[in-house]
Amino acid sequence: MRVLLVEDDAMIGEGLVAALAAEGMSVDWVRDGTHAEVALRDSGYSIALLDLGLPGSDGLDLLKAARQQGVETPVLIITARDGLDNRVAGLDLGADDYLVKPFETRELQARMRALIRRRAGRAISVLVAGRTELNTETHELSRGGVAEVLPAREYALMHALIERPGRILSRSQIEERIYGWGEEVESNAVDVLIHSIRRKFGKDLIFNVRGAGWMVRTS
């Protein structure tokens, strides 16, 4: 899952990047309105976490402009502004949820999962492709009687593939989904992760389309 974090507070930002990365998420962090405006137009994010008090711009103005430009990425506002008028304004301008600081990271992650389920039209936190199931809360992958909780990177890779079964993802698309800006990616990193997952669940779990990429089949 690729996440956009718009947060100017260094301590909060560093803490969220670390916590979300530990859950297998790829986090791109921007700290001001100028960079946030550009980043919000990127359709590759599963969700955006948006602070309202930003240098150079107000988060509500950024949200309004993004929605007017057709940005459909789910937006979860994270802010210290706890007044009713602020919450109502944020939701009316296009936010999908509103969380007041300080908050527990577990609640933030639960709200993120709920928004993504809602956008995908799912009621529960389980992605299914044929006889393969991935629980997005516990990170447990189940297939053919084998069940195991995946490490963060393996979970991120499987989430990217099983989120849209039957769709081929190229190496660069997978790397984009599981690594954030500035992270060094070794040339064979994706191959190593796929090999590890196949070793646990069978070679036919992840299908290679020569010259194109990888996919999880629907059956």
N, C-alpha and C positions, 0 to 999 in steps of 0.2 A: 504494500500500500504506500503510495507516494503522498506526502502531506506537505502543505504549505503552512509555515508558521510565520505570522506577522506579529512581531513582539519587539519592543524597543528596550525592555529591561534585560540587561545581560544575564543577571542571576536567574531570572525566571526562564529566559530563553535557553540557557545552557542546561538547566534542569529538565526542561521539557524535551529538548533534543535527545538527551541521554535516556530519559524514561521511554520515549516513543521508539527510539532505535533499539532498545532492549526488547521491545515487543515485535521486532521485525519490520518496523516502518522506516521508510526512506524520508527524511525530513529536510526540506529546503527552508532556511531561516532568513528572513529579511527584517530590517529594523527601522525602516522609515517609509513614509508615504510614497515617495517617488519610486522606489524599487517595488513596493507592494502593488502599486498600480499596474506595473508591467507584469509582475508575476501572476496576478489574479487573472490575467487574460490567457494564461497557459492552461489549456484544457486537459493537461495530463495528470492533474491532481485528483485524488479520491475525495479529499476534503481540505478546507482551509480553516485555520484557527486565526481569528482576527482580533487583535487588541484595538481599542478605540482611540487611546491617547498616543498618537504617533508624531514624531518630528516631521514637519513639513505638510501634514495633512491630518484630517480627522477621519477615523475609521468609518464612521457612518457615511461620510461623503464618498469615500472609496467604495463602500458597499453599494451605495445608490448608483454610482457611475458604472460599476461592474455589471450590475443587473440590467441597467439600461443598454449596455453593450452586448447583452445576450449571454453573459457568463452564467453557466448553470451549476458550477461546482458547489456542493453543499458548504455552507459557511456556518461555523460555530464561533460566536463572539465570546472572547474571554477578556474580561475587563473588571476594573475596580468600581466602575460606575454602577451602583446598585439601585438607583432610583427607578421608580415605576415608569416614568416618562422615557427614560433611556432604554429600558427593556422593550417597551411598546414600540418605540421608534425603530430600534434595531430589527425587531421581528417584522414590522410593517415595511421596512425598506428591503427586505429580502433575506434576512438571516434565518437559518433553519433552527437555531437554538441559541441560548444565551446563558453563559455561566459566569458567575461573579467571583472574583478573586477575594480572598485566597480559596483554593479548592484542592481537593485530593486528586492526585493523578489517576487513581482508579475510577473515580467518577467521570473525569474527563474522557478516559478511554471508553468507558461504557456508553457515554453519550455519543462519542464518535462512531462506535459500532452501530448504535441505534439509527443514527442519521444515514449511514451507508446502507443498512438493511432497508430502511424506508425508501431510499432513492432507488434501490434495486427491486423493490416490491416484495421483500422477504420479511417474514415475521420472526424467524428464529436465526440464530447465529451459526448456521451450518450451510456450507457450500457443497453442492452435490454434483458429481459428473459420473453417470453410470453407477458403478458399485464403489466409487471413491467418495469419501466424505471428509471435509475439513472443517473443524470447529474453530471459529474465529475468536472465541473467548478463551478456550483452553489450549489452542494451537495443536490439538490432536488430529493426526491424519489416520484414517481408517480405510482399509481396503483388503478384501479377501481374507477376513479373519485376523488381520494384523493391524494393530493400533499402537501408535507411538506419538508422544509429544515431540514436535520438531524444534530444533534450535532456531534462533531468530532468523538467520539468513535463509535456511531451508524453508521455513514457514513463509517468508516473504516471497520466495520464488514460487512455491506451490499456490499461494494466494493469488499471485498474478496470473498463473496459468488456469487455475480452476474457477476463477471469477467469471471467465467467459470461455467455457469449454468448447473445443472445436475451433478456436481462433488461434492462429499461429502468431507467436511472439518472436521477434528477432533477438539476437544477442544484445544489441544496443537497447531495445525496448525493455528487456528483462533487467539489464544493468540500471536503467533509468528508474525502474520500479523498486529496486532493492538497495540502491546506493544514493546517498545525498550529494549535494554540491560539495566539491572539494575532497571527497573521499577517493583515495587511490584504489583503482580497480585493476587487479592482475588480469592478464590476458586470458587465462584459463579458469578464472573464478567461477563462471557459470557452469563450465564443464565439471568442475570438482563438486559443486553442489548437486548437480543432476546425477552424477555417479553415486554420490552418497545416498540420495533418495531412492534411486533404482535398486541399490544394494539391499535396502530395507524392505521395499514393497514390490520389487519385480521390474524387469527391464521394460515391460510394455506399459507401465504407468505413464511415462513421459515419452511421447512419440516424436522422433526427429524427422523433420521435413528437410531433406538435403538442400542446402543452399538458401534456405528460408528461415529456419528456426525450430522452435519446439511447440508442442501443444499437448493438452490433455483431451482425449477423446470423450465423446458424450456417452459412449456405451462400453 
